[in-house]
């Protein structure tokens, strides 16, 4: 089990990354894999510090991992979970969309500093539901992929809110149901059943106490370094092609 400060981790990898918004793996345990168009192999092992970009899919097998999505959110994947980053802080909409292919996601979306308005939106989508949030803690659950996480095997498909409010709908055009702190909504087809948060799930949400946000100034400093490195590499490539 490995974990260390994300701000330091960003500094270690700054020389190799572009200036676009990225996610970074800050905690790993067991077997986890990355896949997507930019990877040469069908499955690339996840390492501490692995970078996630738009279009990437991360899948856990008998392990778990934690991802920092820029300064917007921290995501914890439970065992036998697969998630694709459909969008990451889109330049126009400022929206992030995570596709939960299967399994369980613990999501902590960070609130902006006091007095600072936030237009950043985060959505978790699944064939069974769409969950939209701003500054909250919740668990999004779907059937596991490729195995069963015994610790969460009794958690039904749905959204479970530890803090804040989540707007849940059965699809992108369906009517939203607001699920507040200590509430849950179970999803069955187009049916949404809202009720008091299950005590078993509430206990599992203690994991949110371990999550830490990246400071905005640290992330911005690293992004600036990305841009400088990218510019230098492009200039070098141009000279070698002359």
Biotite code that builds the C-alpha atoms (Angstrom):
import biotite.structure as struc

atoms = struc.array([
    struc.Atom([0.000, 0.000, 0.000], chain_id="A", res_id=1, res_name="UNK", atom_name="CA", element="C"),
    struc.Atom([1.556, 3.281, -1.122], chain_id="A", res_id=2, res_name="UNK", atom_name="CA", element="C"),
    struc.Atom([0.497, 6.906, -0.768], chain_id="A", res_id=3, res_name="UNK", atom_name="CA", element="C"),
    struc.Atom([2.311, 10.225, -0.795], chain_id="A", res_id=4, res_name="UNK", atom_name="CA", element="C"),
    struc.Atom([1.763, 13.932, -1.381], chain_id="A", res_id=5, res_name="UNK", atom_name="CA", element="C"),
    struc.Atom([0.253, 14.622, -4.791], chain_id="A", res_id=6, res_name="UNK", atom_name="CA", element="C"),
    struc.Atom([1.901, 18.041, -5.081], chain_id="A", res_id=7, res_name="UNK", atom_name="CA", element="C"),
    struc.Atom([5.333, 16.385, -4.852], chain_id="A", res_id=8, res_name="UNK", atom_name="CA", element="C"),
    struc.Atom([4.248, 13.693, -7.288], chain_id="A", res_id=9, res_name="UNK", atom_name="CA", element="C"),
    struc.Atom([3.280, 16.295, -9.856], chain_id="A", res_id=10, res_name="UNK", atom_name="CA", element="C"),
    struc.Atom([6.729, 17.873, -9.598], chain_id="A", res_id=11, res_name="UNK", atom_name="CA", element="C"),
    struc.Atom([8.390, 14.538, -10.336], chain_id="A", res_id=12, res_name="UNK", atom_name="CA", element="C"),
    struc.Atom([6.415, 14.076, -13.532], chain_id="A", res_id=13, res_name="UNK", atom_name="CA", element="C"),
    struc.Atom([6.273, 17.688, -14.740], chain_id="A", res_id=14, res_name="UNK", atom_name="CA", element="C"),
    struc.Atom([9.069, 17.235, -17.254], chain_id="A", res_id=15, res_name="UNK", atom_name="CA", element="C"),
    struc.Atom([7.196, 14.586, -19.229], chain_id="A", res_id=16, res_name="UNK", atom_name="CA", element="C"),
    struc.Atom([3.634, 15.872, -19.440], chain_id="A", res_id=17, res_name="UNK", atom_name="CA", element="C"),
    struc.Atom([1.708, 18.306, -21.609], chain_id="A", res_id=18, res_name="UNK", atom_name="CA", element="C"),
    struc.Atom([-0.178, 21.349, -20.343], chain_id="A", res_id=19, res_name="UNK", atom_name="CA", element="C"),
    struc.Atom([-3.647, 19.831, -20.646], chain_id="A", res_id=20, res_name="UNK", atom_name="CA", element="C"),
    struc.Atom([-5.705, 18.956, -17.589], chain_id="A", res_id=21, res_name="UNK", atom_name="CA", element="C"),
    struc.Atom([-4.808, 15.513, -16.287], chain_id="A", res_id=22, res_name="UNK", atom_name="CA", element="C"),
    struc.Atom([-5.603, 13.013, -13.588], chain_id="A", res_id=23, res_name="UNK", atom_name="CA", element="C"),
    struc.Atom([-2.839, 11.379, -11.608], chain_id="A", res_id=24, res_name="UNK", atom_name="CA", element="C"),
    struc.Atom([-2.797, 8.117, -9.667], chain_id="A", res_id=25, res_name="UNK", atom_name="CA", element="C"),
    struc.Atom([-1.827, 8.958, -6.089], chain_id="A", res_id=26, res_name="UNK", atom_name="CA", element="C"),
    struc.Atom([-2.568, 5.618, -4.398], chain_id="A", res_id=27, res_name="UNK", atom_name="CA", element="C"),
    struc.Atom([-2.459, 2.010, -5.574], chain_id="A", res_id=28, res_name="UNK", atom_name="CA", element="C"),
    struc.Atom([-2.991, -1.423, -4.108], chain_id="A", res_id=29, res_name="UNK", atom_name="CA", element="C"),
    struc.Atom([-3.121, -4.710, -6.031], chain_id="A", res_id=30, res_name="UNK", atom_name="CA", element="C"),
    struc.Atom([-3.609, -5.072, -9.798], chain_id="A", res_id=31, res_name="UNK", atom_name="CA", element="C"),
    struc.Atom([-4.949, -2.127, -11.809], chain_id="A", res_id=32, res_name="UNK", atom_name="CA", element="C"),
    struc.Atom([-4.765, -1.398, -15.546], chain_id="A", res_id=33, res_name="UNK", atom_name="CA", element="C"),
    struc.Atom([-4.976, 1.486, -18.015], chain_id="A", res_id=34, res_name="UNK", atom_name="CA", element="C"),
    struc.Atom([-6.302, 1.188, -21.557], chain_id="A", res_id=35, res_name="UNK", atom_name="CA", element="C"),
    struc.Atom([-7.329, 3.450, -24.408], chain_id="A", res_id=36, res_name="UNK", atom_name="CA", element="C"),
    struc.Atom([-6.320, 4.773, -27.849], chain_id="A", res_id=37, res_name="UNK", atom_name="CA", element="C"),
    struc.Atom([-3.016, 6.279, -26.685], chain_id="A", res_id=38, res_name="UNK", atom_name="CA", element="C"),
    struc.Atom([-1.679, 3.038, -25.185], chain_id="A", res_id=39, res_name="UNK", atom_name="CA", element="C"),
    struc.Atom([0.330, 0.567, -27.274], chain_id="A", res_id=40, res_name="UNK", atom_name="CA", element="C"),
    struc.Atom([-0.751, -2.455, -25.230], chain_id="A", res_id=41, res_name="UNK", atom_name="CA", element="C"),
    struc.Atom([-4.324, -3.548, -24.553], chain_id="A", res_id=42, res_name="UNK", atom_name="CA", element="C"),
    struc.Atom([-3.650, -3.251, -20.817], chain_id="A", res_id=43, res_name="UNK", atom_name="CA", element="C"),
    struc.Atom([-0.936, -1.087, -19.255], chain_id="A", res_id=44, res_name="UNK", atom_name="CA", element="C"),
    struc.Atom([-0.218, -1.690, -15.552], chain_id="A", res_id=45, res_name="UNK", atom_name="CA", element="C"),
    struc.Atom([-1.102, 1.269, -13.343], chain_id="A", res_id=46, res_name="UNK", atom_name="CA", element="C"),
    struc.Atom([1.830, 2.700, -11.411], chain_id="A", res_id=47, res_name="UNK", atom_name="CA", element="C"),
    struc.Atom([2.058, 5.303, -8.712], chain_id="A", res_id=48, res_name="UNK", atom_name="CA", element="C"),
    struc.Atom([2.074, 8.557, -10.674], chain_id="A", res_id=49, res_name="UNK", atom_name="CA", element="C"),
    struc.Atom([0.407, 7.138, -13.805], chain_id="A", res_id=50, res_name="UNK", atom_name="CA", element="C"),
    struc.Atom([-1.265, 9.882, -15.838], chain_id="A", res_id=51, res_name="UNK", atom_name="CA", element="C"),
    struc.Atom([-4.876, 9.783, -17.033], chain_id="A", res_id=52, res_name="UNK", atom_name="CA", element="C"),
    struc.Atom([-6.207, 11.888, -19.876], chain_id="A", res_id=53, res_name="UNK", atom_name="CA", element="C"),
    struc.Atom([-9.480, 12.268, -21.730], chain_id="A", res_id=54, res_name="UNK", atom_name="CA", element="C"),
    struc.Atom([-10.395, 8.954, -23.357], chain_id="A", res_id=55, res_name="UNK", atom_name="CA", element="C"),
    struc.Atom([-8.443, 6.765, -20.930], chain_id="A", res_id=56, res_name="UNK", atom_name="CA", element="C"),
    struc.Atom([-10.035, 3.864, -19.076], chain_id="A", res_id=57, res_name="UNK", atom_name="CA", element="C"),
    struc.Atom([-8.777, 2.593, -15.738], chain_id="A", res_id=58, res_name="UNK", atom_name="CA", element="C"),
    struc.Atom([-9.788, -0.841, -14.482], chain_id="A", res_id=59, res_name="UNK", atom_name="CA", element="C"),
    struc.Atom([-9.153, -2.481, -11.120], chain_id="A", res_id=60, res_name="UNK", atom_name="CA", element="C"),
    struc.Atom([-9.004, -6.216, -10.612], chain_id="A", res_id=61, res_name="UNK", atom_name="CA", element="C"),
    struc.Atom([-8.072, -7.454, -7.154], chain_id="A", res_id=62, res_name="UNK", atom_name="CA", element="C"),
    struc.Atom([-6.845, -3.990, -6.207], chain_id="A", res_id=63, res_name="UNK", atom_name="CA", element="C"),
    struc.Atom([-7.906, -0.403, -5.658], chain_id="A", res_id=64, res_name="UNK", atom_name="CA", element="C"),
    struc.Atom([-6.525, 2.965, -6.670], chain_id="A", res_id=65, res_name="UNK", atom_name="CA", element="C"),
    struc.Atom([-7.060, 6.649, -6.046], chain_id="A", res_id=66, res_name="UNK", atom_name="CA", element="C"),
    struc.Atom([-6.974, 9.374, -8.697], chain_id="A", res_id=67, res_name="UNK", atom_name="CA", element="C"),
    struc.Atom([-6.670, 13.140, -8.408], chain_id="A", res_id=68, res_name="UNK", atom_name="CA", element="C"),
    struc.Atom([-8.592, 14.797, -11.262], chain_id="A", res_id=69, res_name="UNK", atom_name="CA", element="C"),
    struc.Atom([-6.782, 18.127, -11.555], chain_id="A", res_id=70, res_name="UNK", atom_name="CA", element="C"),
    struc.Atom([-7.930, 20.175, -8.541], chain_id="A", res_id=71, res_name="UNK", atom_name="CA", element="C"),
    struc.Atom([-11.570, 19.235, -9.048], chain_id="A", res_id=72, res_name="UNK", atom_name="CA", element="C"),
    struc.Atom([-12.013, 15.877, -7.360], chain_id="A", res_id=73, res_name="UNK", atom_name="CA", element="C"),
    struc.Atom([-10.514, 12.757, -5.823], chain_id="A", res_id=74, res_name="UNK", atom_name="CA", element="C"),
    struc.Atom([-11.831, 9.414, -7.054], chain_id="A", res_id=75, res_name="UNK", atom_name="CA", element="C"),
    struc.Atom([-11.364, 6.032, -5.345], chain_id="A", res_id=76, res_name="UNK", atom_name="CA", element="C"),
    struc.Atom([-12.075, 2.916, -7.408], chain_id="A", res_id=77, res_name="UNK", atom_name="CA", element="C"),
    struc.Atom([-13.018, -0.190, -5.455], chain_id="A", res_id=78, res_name="UNK", atom_name="CA", element="C"),
    struc.Atom([-12.098, -3.707, -6.603], chain_id="A", res_id=79, res_name="UNK", atom_name="CA", element="C"),
    struc.Atom([-13.432, -4.899, -9.981], chain_id="A", res_id=80, res_name="UNK", atom_name="CA", element="C"),
    struc.Atom([-14.324, -1.398, -11.177], chain_id="A", res_id=81, res_name="UNK", atom_name="CA", element="C"),
    struc.Atom([-13.873, 0.157, -14.613], chain_id="A", res_id=82, res_name="UNK", atom_name="CA", element="C"),
    struc.Atom([-14.086, 3.899, -15.311], chain_id="A", res_id=83, res_name="UNK", atom_name="CA", element="C"),
    struc.Atom([-13.512, 5.933, -18.467], chain_id="A", res_id=84, res_name="UNK", atom_name="CA", element="C"),
    struc.Atom([-12.716, 9.652, -18.518], chain_id="A", res_id=85, res_name="UNK", atom_name="CA", element="C"),
    struc.Atom([-15.080, 10.972, -21.191], chain_id="A", res_id=86, res_name="UNK", atom_name="CA", element="C"),
    struc.Atom([-14.144, 14.591, -20.496], chain_id="A", res_id=87, res_name="UNK", atom_name="CA", element="C"),
    struc.Atom([-11.835, 16.341, -18.028], chain_id="A", res_id=88, res_name="UNK", atom_name="CA", element="C"),
    struc.Atom([-12.516, 20.021, -17.279], chain_id="A", res_id=89, res_name="UNK", atom_name="CA", element="C"),
    struc.Atom([-13.650, 20.745, -20.822], chain_id="A", res_id=90, res_name="UNK", atom_name="CA", element="C"),
    struc.Atom([-12.186, 24.171, -21.830], chain_id="A", res_id=91, res_name="UNK", atom_name="CA", element="C"),
    struc.Atom([-15.629, 25.482, -22.855], chain_id="A", res_id=92, res_name="UNK", atom_name="CA", element="C"),
    struc.Atom([-18.049, 23.894, -20.403], chain_id="A", res_id=93, res_name="UNK", atom_name="CA", element="C"),
    struc.Atom([-15.595, 23.304, -17.519], chain_id="A", res_id=94, res_name="UNK", atom_name="CA", element="C"),
    struc.Atom([-17.323, 19.942, -17.169], chain_id="A", res_id=95, res_name="UNK", atom_name="CA", element="C"),
    struc.Atom([-15.846, 16.588, -16.256], chain_id="A", res_id=96, res_name="UNK", atom_name="CA", element="C"),
    struc.Atom([-17.680, 13.399, -17.207], chain_id="A", res_id=97, res_name="UNK", atom_name="CA", element="C"),
    struc.Atom([-16.749, 9.997, -15.820], chain_id="A", res_id=98, res_name="UNK", atom_name="CA", element="C"),
    struc.Atom([-18.293, 6.875, -17.330], chain_id="A", res_id=99, res_name="UNK", atom_name="CA", element="C"),
    struc.Atom([-18.752, 4.177, -14.699], chain_id="A", res_id=100, res_name="UNK", atom_name="CA", element="C"),
    struc.Atom([-18.581, 1.021, -16.822], chain_id="A", res_id=101, res_name="UNK", atom_name="CA", element="C"),
    struc.Atom([-19.037, -1.121, -13.722], chain_id="A", res_id=102, res_name="UNK", atom_name="CA", element="C"),
    struc.Atom([-18.130, -1.351, -10.067], chain_id="A", res_id=103, res_name="UNK", atom_name="CA", element="C"),
    struc.Atom([-18.026, 1.301, -7.344], chain_id="A", res_id=104, res_name="UNK", atom_name="CA", element="C"),
    struc.Atom([-16.627, 4.839, -7.298], chain_id="A", res_id=105, res_name="UNK", atom_name="CA", element="C"),
    struc.Atom([-16.106, 6.940, -4.180], chain_id="A", res_id=106, res_name="UNK", atom_name="CA", element="C"),
    struc.Atom([-16.170, 10.556, -5.413], chain_id="A", res_id=107, res_name="UNK", atom_name="CA", element="C"),
    struc.Atom([-15.137, 13.666, -3.493], chain_id="A", res_id=108, res_name="UNK", atom_name="CA", element="C"),
    struc.Atom([-15.752, 16.800, -5.568], chain_id="A", res_id=109, res_name="UNK", atom_name="CA", element="C"),
    struc.Atom([-14.040, 19.773, -3.967], chain_id="A", res_id=110, res_name="UNK", atom_name="CA", element="C"),
    struc.Atom([-15.754, 23.045, -3.216], chain_id="A", res_id=111, res_name="UNK", atom_name="CA", element="C"),
    struc.Atom([-14.167, 26.324, -4.380], chain_id="A", res_id=112, res_name="UNK", atom_name="CA", element="C"),
    struc.Atom([-12.590, 28.686, -1.893], chain_id="A", res_id=113, res_name="UNK", atom_name="CA", element="C"),
    struc.Atom([-14.972, 30.887, 0.084], chain_id="A", res_id=114, res_name="UNK", atom_name="CA", element="C"),
    struc.Atom([-16.437, 33.647, -2.076], chain_id="A", res_id=115, res_name="UNK", atom_name="CA", element="C"),
    struc.Atom([-15.209, 32.089, -5.333], chain_id="A", res_id=116, res_name="UNK", atom_name="CA", element="C"),
    struc.Atom([-18.002, 31.047, -7.714], chain_id="A", res_id=117, res_name="UNK", atom_name="CA", element="C"),
    struc.Atom([-17.652, 27.612, -9.320], chain_id="A", res_id=118, res_name="UNK", atom_name="CA", element="C"),
    struc.Atom([-18.962, 26.621, -12.731], chain_id="A", res_id=119, res_name="UNK", atom_name="CA", element="C"),
    struc.Atom([-17.079, 23.329, -12.741], chain_id="A", res_id=120, res_name="UNK", atom_name="CA", element="C"),
    struc.Atom([-19.469, 20.424, -13.084], chain_id="A", res_id=121, res_name="UNK", atom_name="CA", element="C"),
    struc.Atom([-18.755, 16.757, -12.539], chain_id="A", res_id=122, res_name="UNK", atom_name="CA", element="C"),
    struc.Atom([-20.973, 13.953, -13.791], chain_id="A", res_id=123, res_name="UNK", atom_name="CA", element="C"),
    struc.Atom([-20.829, 10.214, -13.326], chain_id="A", res_id=124, res_name="UNK", atom_name="CA", element="C"),
    struc.Atom([-22.739, 8.428, -16.072], chain_id="A", res_id=125, res_name="UNK", atom_name="CA", element="C"),
    struc.Atom([-23.777, 4.796, -16.345], chain_id="A", res_id=126, res_name="UNK", atom_name="CA", element="C"),
    struc.Atom([-26.400, 2.980, -18.456], chain_id="A", res_id=127, res_name="UNK", atom_name="CA", element="C"),
    struc.Atom([-28.586, 3.005, -15.324], chain_id="A", res_id=128, res_name="UNK", atom_name="CA", element="C"),
    struc.Atom([-28.186, 6.617, -14.163], chain_id="A", res_id=129, res_name="UNK", atom_name="CA", element="C"),
    struc.Atom([-26.611, 10.066, -14.491], chain_id="A", res_id=130, res_name="UNK", atom_name="CA", element="C"),
    struc.Atom([-25.309, 11.767, -11.335], chain_id="A", res_id=131, res_name="UNK", atom_name="CA", element="C"),
    struc.Atom([-24.360, 15.465, -11.427], chain_id="A", res_id=132, res_name="UNK", atom_name="CA", element="C"),
    struc.Atom([-22.543, 17.160, -8.550], chain_id="A", res_id=133, res_name="UNK", atom_name="CA", element="C"),
    struc.Atom([-20.762, 20.275, -7.313], chain_id="A", res_id=134, res_name="UNK", atom_name="CA", element="C"),
    struc.Atom([-18.773, 19.993, -4.097], chain_id="A", res_id=135, res_name="UNK", atom_name="CA", element="C"),
    struc.Atom([-19.923, 16.790, -2.449], chain_id="A", res_id=136, res_name="UNK", atom_name="CA", element="C"),
    struc.Atom([-19.016, 13.271, -1.331], chain_id="A", res_id=137, res_name="UNK", atom_name="CA", element="C"),
    struc.Atom([-20.862, 10.266, -2.705], chain_id="A", res_id=138, res_name="UNK", atom_name="CA", element="C"),
    struc.Atom([-20.626, 6.645, -3.779], chain_id="A", res_id=139, res_name="UNK", atom_name="CA", element="C"),
    struc.Atom([-21.771, 5.654, -7.277], chain_id="A", res_id=140, res_name="UNK", atom_name="CA", element="C"),
    struc.Atom([-22.487, 1.926, -7.562], chain_id="A", res_id=141, res_name="UNK", atom_name="CA", element="C"),
    struc.Atom([-23.064, -0.419, -10.497], chain_id="A", res_id=142, res_name="UNK", atom_name="CA", element="C"),
    struc.Atom([-22.564, -4.178, -10.894], chain_id="A", res_id=143, res_name="UNK", atom_name="CA", element="C"),
    struc.Atom([-18.889, -5.184, -10.566], chain_id="A", res_id=144, res_name="UNK", atom_name="CA", element="C"),
    struc.Atom([-16.838, -6.084, -13.652], chain_id="A", res_id=145, res_name="UNK", atom_name="CA", element="C"),
    struc.Atom([-14.892, -9.333, -13.841], chain_id="A", res_id=146, res_name="UNK", atom_name="CA", element="C"),
    struc.Atom([-15.301, -10.297, -10.199], chain_id="A", res_id=147, res_name="UNK", atom_name="CA", element="C"),
    struc.Atom([-16.948, -9.407, -6.902], chain_id="A", res_id=148, res_name="UNK", atom_name="CA", element="C"),
    struc.Atom([-15.769, -6.971, -4.257], chain_id="A", res_id=149, res_name="UNK", atom_name="CA", element="C"),
    struc.Atom([-16.844, -8.842, -1.131], chain_id="A", res_id=150, res_name="UNK", atom_name="CA", element="C"),
    struc.Atom([-16.727, -5.698, 1.020], chain_id="A", res_id=151, res_name="UNK", atom_name="CA", element="C"),
    struc.Atom([-19.305, -3.942, -1.178], chain_id="A", res_id=152, res_name="UNK", atom_name="CA", element="C"),
    struc.Atom([-21.180, -6.901, -2.657], chain_id="A", res_id=153, res_name="UNK", atom_name="CA", element="C"),
    struc.Atom([-24.433, -5.912, -0.925], chain_id="A", res_id=154, res_name="UNK", atom_name="CA", element="C"),
    struc.Atom([-24.418, -2.353, -2.316], chain_id="A", res_id=155, res_name="UNK", atom_name="CA", element="C"),
    struc.Atom([-27.128, -2.087, -4.978], chain_id="A", res_id=156, res_name="UNK", atom_name="CA", element="C"),
    struc.Atom([-26.939, -0.025, -8.164], chain_id="A", res_id=157, res_name="UNK", atom_name="CA", element="C"),
    struc.Atom([-27.496, 3.602, -7.233], chain_id="A", res_id=158, res_name="UNK", atom_name="CA", element="C"),
    struc.Atom([-26.047, 6.751, -5.681], chain_id="A", res_id=159, res_name="UNK", atom_name="CA", element="C"),
    struc.Atom([-25.268, 7.189, -1.980], chain_id="A", res_id=160, res_name="UNK", atom_name="CA", element="C"),
    struc.Atom([-24.571, 10.684, -0.602], chain_id="A", res_id=161, res_name="UNK", atom_name="CA", element="C"),
    struc.Atom([-22.319, 11.348, 2.364], chain_id="A", res_id=162, res_name="UNK", atom_name="CA", element="C"),
    struc.Atom([-22.198, 15.141, 2.029], chain_id="A", res_id=163, res_name="UNK", atom_name="CA", element="C"),
    struc.Atom([-23.753, 17.772, -0.238], chain_id="A", res_id=164, res_name="UNK", atom_name="CA", element="C"),
    struc.Atom([-26.388, 17.136, -2.914], chain_id="A", res_id=165, res_name="UNK", atom_name="CA", element="C"),
    struc.Atom([-26.352, 14.971, -6.054], chain_id="A", res_id=166, res_name="UNK", atom_name="CA", element="C"),
    struc.Atom([-28.845, 15.316, -8.907], chain_id="A", res_id=167, res_name="UNK", atom_name="CA", element="C"),
    struc.Atom([-29.660, 11.813, -10.188], chain_id="A", res_id=168, res_name="UNK", atom_name="CA", element="C"),
    struc.Atom([-31.688, 10.893, -13.273], chain_id="A", res_id=169, res_name="UNK", atom_name="CA", element="C"),
    struc.Atom([-32.275, 7.521, -14.998], chain_id="A", res_id=170, res_name="UNK", atom_name="CA", element="C"),
    struc.Atom([-30.737, 8.906, -18.211], chain_id="A", res_id=171, res_name="UNK", atom_name="CA", element="C"),
    struc.Atom([-29.448, 12.170, -19.702], chain_id="A", res_id=172, res_name="UNK", atom_name="CA", element="C"),
    struc.Atom([-32.993, 13.414, -20.481], chain_id="A", res_id=173, res_name="UNK", atom_name="CA", element="C"),
    struc.Atom([-34.799, 12.007, -17.466], chain_id="A", res_id=174, res_name="UNK", atom_name="CA", element="C"),
    struc.Atom([-36.259, 13.953, -14.565], chain_id="A", res_id=175, res_name="UNK", atom_name="CA", element="C"),
    struc.Atom([-33.713, 14.705, -11.848], chain_id="A", res_id=176, res_name="UNK", atom_name="CA", element="C"),
    struc.Atom([-34.076, 13.545, -8.270], chain_id="A", res_id=177, res_name="UNK", atom_name="CA", element="C"),
    struc.Atom([-32.102, 15.529, -5.695], chain_id="A", res_id=178, res_name="UNK", atom_name="CA", element="C"),
    struc.Atom([-30.331, 13.221, -3.263], chain_id="A", res_id=179, res_name="UNK", atom_name="CA", element="C"),
    struc.Atom([-29.038, 15.023, -0.183], chain_id="A", res_id=180, res_name="UNK", atom_name="CA", element="C"),
    struc.Atom([-26.677, 14.248, 2.671], chain_id="A", res_id=181, res_name="UNK", atom_name="CA", element="C"),
    struc.Atom([-27.454, 10.919, 4.388], chain_id="A", res_id=182, res_name="UNK", atom_name="CA", element="C"),
    struc.Atom([-29.773, 9.867, 1.550], chain_id="A", res_id=183, res_name="UNK", atom_name="CA", element="C"),
    struc.Atom([-29.497, 7.294, -1.220], chain_id="A", res_id=184, res_name="UNK", atom_name="CA", element="C"),
    struc.Atom([-31.301, 6.512, -4.425], chain_id="A", res_id=185, res_name="UNK", atom_name="CA", element="C"),
    struc.Atom([-31.559, 2.974, -5.743], chain_id="A", res_id=186, res_name="UNK", atom_name="CA", element="C"),
    struc.Atom([-31.920, 2.515, -9.490], chain_id="A", res_id=187, res_name="UNK", atom_name="CA", element="C"),
    struc.Atom([-33.949, -0.199, -11.207], chain_id="A", res_id=188, res_name="UNK", atom_name="CA", element="C"),
    struc.Atom([-34.622, 0.428, -14.885], chain_id="A", res_id=189, res_name="UNK", atom_name="CA", element="C"),
    struc.Atom([-36.264, 3.862, -15.055], chain_id="A", res_id=190, res_name="UNK", atom_name="CA", element="C"),
    struc.Atom([-37.322, 3.684, -11.417], chain_id="A", res_id=191, res_name="UNK", atom_name="CA", element="C"),
    struc.Atom([-35.533, 5.761, -8.769], chain_id="A", res_id=192, res_name="UNK", atom_name="CA", element="C"),
    struc.Atom([-36.185, 4.922, -5.127], chain_id="A", res_id=193, res_name="UNK", atom_name="CA", element="C"),
    struc.Atom([-34.930, 7.535, -2.663], chain_id="A", res_id=194, res_name="UNK", atom_name="CA", element="C"),
    struc.Atom([-34.505, 6.638, 1.000], chain_id="A", res_id=195, res_name="UNK", atom_name="CA", element="C"),
    struc.Atom([-32.365, 7.181, 4.103], chain_id="A", res_id=196, res_name="UNK", atom_name="CA", element="C"),
    struc.Atom([-28.693, 6.258, 3.658], chain_id="A", res_id=197, res_name="UNK", atom_name="CA", element="C"),
    struc.Atom([-27.949, 2.676, 4.608], chain_id="A", res_id=198, res_name="UNK", atom_name="CA", element="C"),
    struc.Atom([-25.838, 2.414, 7.795], chain_id="A", res_id=199, res_name="UNK", atom_name="CA", element="C"),
    struc.Atom([-23.528, -0.148, 6.197], chain_id="A", res_id=200, res_name="UNK", atom_name="CA", element="C"),
    struc.Atom([-22.717, 2.237, 3.326], chain_id="A", res_id=201, res_name="UNK", atom_name="CA", element="C"),
    struc.Atom([-22.381, 5.169, 5.715], chain_id="A", res_id=202, res_name="UNK", atom_name="CA", element="C"),
    struc.Atom([-19.699, 3.250, 7.592], chain_id="A", res_id=203, res_name="UNK", atom_name="CA", element="C"),
    struc.Atom([-17.812, 2.549, 4.354], chain_id="A", res_id=204, res_name="UNK", atom_name="CA", element="C"),
    struc.Atom([-17.799, 6.270, 3.566], chain_id="A", res_id=205, res_name="UNK", atom_name="CA", element="C"),
    struc.Atom([-15.350, 6.913, 6.390], chain_id="A", res_id=206, res_name="UNK", atom_name="CA", element="C"),
    struc.Atom([-12.791, 6.524, 3.624], chain_id="A", res_id=207, res_name="UNK", atom_name="CA", element="C"),
    struc.Atom([-13.478, 10.143, 2.606], chain_id="A", res_id=208, res_name="UNK", atom_name="CA", element="C"),
    struc.Atom([-11.569, 11.275, 5.717], chain_id="A", res_id=209, res_name="UNK", atom_name="CA", element="C"),
    struc.Atom([-8.365, 10.174, 3.976], chain_id="A", res_id=210, res_name="UNK", atom_name="CA", element="C"),
    struc.Atom([-8.905, 12.244, 0.810], chain_id="A", res_id=211, res_name="UNK", atom_name="CA", element="C"),
    struc.Atom([-6.843, 15.416, 0.316], chain_id="A", res_id=212, res_name="UNK", atom_name="CA", element="C"),
    struc.Atom([-7.168, 18.115, -2.344], chain_id="A", res_id=213, res_name="UNK", atom_name="CA", element="C"),
    struc.Atom([-4.379, 19.546, -4.465], chain_id="A", res_id=214, res_name="UNK", atom_name="CA", element="C"),
    struc.Atom([-3.844, 23.255, -3.877], chain_id="A", res_id=215, res_name="UNK", atom_name="CA", element="C"),
    struc.Atom([-4.796, 25.367, -6.872], chain_id="A", res_id=216, res_name="UNK", atom_name="CA", element="C"),
    struc.Atom([-1.515, 27.321, -6.827], chain_id="A", res_id=217, res_name="UNK", atom_name="CA", element="C"),
    struc.Atom([0.520, 24.083, -6.854], chain_id="A", res_id=218, res_name="UNK", atom_name="CA", element="C"),
    struc.Atom([-1.423, 22.674, -9.783], chain_id="A", res_id=219, res_name="UNK", atom_name="CA", element="C"),
    struc.Atom([-1.178, 25.935, -11.743], chain_id="A", res_id=220, res_name="UNK", atom_name="CA", element="C"),
    struc.Atom([2.574, 26.059, -11.195], chain_id="A", res_id=221, res_name="UNK", atom_name="CA", element="C"),
    struc.Atom([2.926, 22.557, -12.588], chain_id="A", res_id=222, res_name="UNK", atom_name="CA", element="C"),
    struc.Atom([0.730, 23.397, -15.596], chain_id="A", res_id=223, res_name="UNK", atom_name="CA", element="C"),
    struc.Atom([3.001, 26.347, -16.371], chain_id="A", res_id=224, res_name="UNK", atom_name="CA", element="C"),
    struc.Atom([5.979, 24.003, -16.264], chain_id="A", res_id=225, res_name="UNK", atom_name="CA", element="C"),
    struc.Atom([4.173, 21.609, -18.626], chain_id="A", res_id=226, res_name="UNK", atom_name="CA", element="C"),
    struc.Atom([3.770, 24.413, -21.155], chain_id="A", res_id=227, res_name="UNK", atom_name="CA", element="C"),
    struc.Atom([7.436, 25.362, -20.969], chain_id="A", res_id=228, res_name="UNK", atom_name="CA", element="C"),
    struc.Atom([8.562, 21.760, -21.395], chain_id="A", res_id=229, res_name="UNK", atom_name="CA", element="C"),
    struc.Atom([6.164, 21.222, -24.284], chain_id="A", res_id=230, res_name="UNK", atom_name="CA", element="C"),
    struc.Atom([7.425, 24.346, -26.034], chain_id="A", res_id=231, res_name="UNK", atom_name="CA", element="C"),
    struc.Atom([11.053, 23.312, -25.589], chain_id="A", res_id=232, res_name="UNK", atom_name="CA", element="C"),
    struc.Atom([10.364, 19.820, -26.952], chain_id="A", res_id=233, res_name="UNK", atom_name="CA", element="C"),
    struc.Atom([8.570, 21.231, -29.999], chain_id="A", res_id=234, res_name="UNK", atom_name="CA", element="C"),
    struc.Atom([11.447, 23.626, -30.678], chain_id="A", res_id=235, res_name="UNK", atom_name="CA", element="C"),
    struc.Atom([13.958, 20.774, -30.383], chain_id="A", res_id=236, res_name="UNK", atom_name="CA", element="C"),
    struc.Atom([11.900, 18.560, -32.672], chain_id="A", res_id=237, res_name="UNK", atom_name="CA", element="C"),
    struc.Atom([11.704, 21.358, -35.227], chain_id="A", res_id=238, res_name="UNK", atom_name="CA", element="C"),
    struc.Atom([15.488, 21.820, -35.241], chain_id="A", res_id=239, res_name="UNK", atom_name="CA", element="C"),
    struc.Atom([16.175, 18.084, -35.678], chain_id="A", res_id=240, res_name="UNK", atom_name="CA", element="C"),
    struc.Atom([13.818, 17.983, -38.685], chain_id="A", res_id=241, res_name="UNK", atom_name="CA", element="C"),
    struc.Atom([15.524, 20.912, -40.461], chain_id="A", res_id=242, res_name="UNK", atom_name="CA", element="C"),
])
